[in-house]
Amino acid sequence: MTVIHMVLFKFRADVSDSHKEEFVTELQKLKHLPCVMNSRLVVGGPSITDPIQRSQGFQYVLLSYHKDRQAFAEYQASDEHHRVTSKYLWPFKEDVIRFDFEVDGEDDGAILPIQSLVDI
């Protein structure tokens, strides 16, 4: 079963836009990890939710696809993932929401990354 990994990010108010842009750039590089299924990893933001209050202050989202739980575990444990989160996220975050779920092969094509989120 395909694992879909979704994370919403909210940065502290004192975090610069340039830092957020660098974070997004570094996150996007994770799509090249072999444990990311067919390089299906997108990062979107900042939020365009209207009214903005509905996004509850979350500014960015990551959506990635993994062949199975083992591939997802490899992604989470990778040096690259650890480098990005420890250097660009954890010291600067206000809040993070993570939601992971599985879909069978028939459904994984129904949940496609939104093309407009590919390039910020």
C-alpha positions as CSV (number, residue, x, y, z in Angstrom):
1,M,0.0,0.0,0.0
2,T,1.2,3.5,-0.8
3,V,2.0,5.8,2.1
4,I,1.1,9.4,1.7
5,H,2.9,11.8,4.0
6,M,1.5,15.3,4.6
7,V,3.0,18.0,6.8
8,L,1.8,21.5,7.5
9,F,4.3,24.0,8.7
10,K,3.9,27.2,10.7
11,F,7.0,29.4,11.4
12,R,7.5,31.8,14.2
13,A,6.7,35.5,13.3
14,D,10.4,36.4,13.6
15,V,11.5,33.9,10.9
16,S,12.6,35.7,7.7
17,D,11.1,35.1,4.3
18,S,14.5,34.2,3.0
19,H,14.8,31.5,5.5
20,K,11.4,30.1,4.6
21,E,12.4,30.2,0.9
22,E,15.6,28.3,1.7
23,F,13.6,25.7,3.7
24,V,11.3,25.1,0.7
25,T,14.2,24.7,-1.6
26,E,15.9,22.2,0.7
27,L,12.6,20.3,1.2
28,Q,12.1,20.0,-2.6
29,K,15.5,18.3,-2.9
30,L,14.1,15.4,-0.9
31,K,12.1,14.3,-3.9
32,H,15.3,12.8,-5.3
33,L,15.6,10.2,-2.5
34,P,15.1,6.7,-3.8
35,C,12.5,6.1,-1.0
36,V,10.2,8.8,-2.5
37,M,8.0,7.0,-5.1
38,N,8.6,8.4,-8.6
39,S,9.9,11.6,-7.1
40,R,6.3,12.5,-6.0
41,L,7.0,15.1,-3.4
42,V,5.6,18.6,-3.6
43,V,6.0,21.6,-1.4
44,G,3.4,24.4,-1.5
45,G,2.9,27.8,0.1
46,P,2.5,30.3,1.3
47,S,-1.2,29.5,1.9
48,I,-3.7,31.2,-0.4
49,T,-6.7,30.0,1.7
50,D,-9.5,32.6,1.8
51,P,-10.2,33.7,4.4
52,I,-6.6,33.2,5.6
53,Q,-7.8,32.4,9.1
54,R,-9.0,29.0,7.9
55,S,-5.4,27.9,7.4
56,Q,-4.9,28.6,11.1
57,G,-1.5,30.3,10.5
58,F,0.0,27.3,8.6
59,Q,2.1,28.7,5.8
60,Y,3.6,25.7,3.9
61,V,2.7,22.1,3.2
62,L,4.7,19.1,2.1
63,L,3.1,16.1,0.4
64,S,5.1,13.0,-0.5
65,Y,4.4,9.5,-1.7
66,H,6.2,6.3,-0.6
67,K,5.8,2.8,-2.0
68,D,5.2,1.2,1.4
69,R,5.8,1.7,5.1
70,Q,9.4,0.5,4.8
71,A,10.2,3.2,2.1
72,F,8.5,5.8,4.3
73,A,10.6,4.7,7.3
74,E,13.7,5.0,5.1
75,Y,12.6,8.6,4.2
76,Q,12.1,9.5,7.8
77,A,15.5,8.1,8.9
78,S,17.5,9.5,6.0
79,D,20.4,11.8,6.6
80,E,18.9,14.3,4.1
81,H,15.6,14.5,5.9
82,H,17.3,14.9,9.2
83,R,19.6,17.6,7.9
84,V,16.6,19.7,6.5
85,T,14.5,19.4,9.6
86,S,17.2,19.9,12.1
87,K,18.7,22.9,10.3
88,Y,15.7,24.6,8.7
89,L,12.6,23.6,10.7
90,W,12.9,22.6,14.3
91,P,14.8,25.7,15.5
92,F,12.3,28.0,13.7
93,K,8.9,26.4,13.9
94,E,5.9,27.6,15.8
95,D,3.8,24.5,15.0
96,V,3.9,21.4,12.7
97,I,1.1,19.0,11.9
98,R,1.9,15.6,10.4
99,F,-0.6,13.2,8.9
100,D,0.4,10.0,7.2
101,F,-2.0,7.5,5.6
102,E,-2.1,4.5,3.3
103,V,-4.0,4.0,0.1
104,D,-4.2,0.9,-2.1
105,G,-2.9,0.9,-5.6
106,E,-6.2,1.8,-7.1
107,D,-6.5,4.9,-5.1
108,D,-3.0,6.3,-5.1
109,G,-3.5,7.8,-8.6
110,A,-6.6,9.6,-7.4
111,I,-4.5,11.7,-5.0
112,L,-2.2,13.5,-7.3
113,P,0.0,16.4,-6.3
114,I,-1.6,19.7,-7.4
115,Q,0.5,21.1,-10.2
116,S,0.3,24.6,-9.0
117,L,2.1,23.5,-5.8
118,V,5.1,22.2,-7.6
119,D,6.7,25.6,-8.1
120,I,6.3,28.2,-5.5
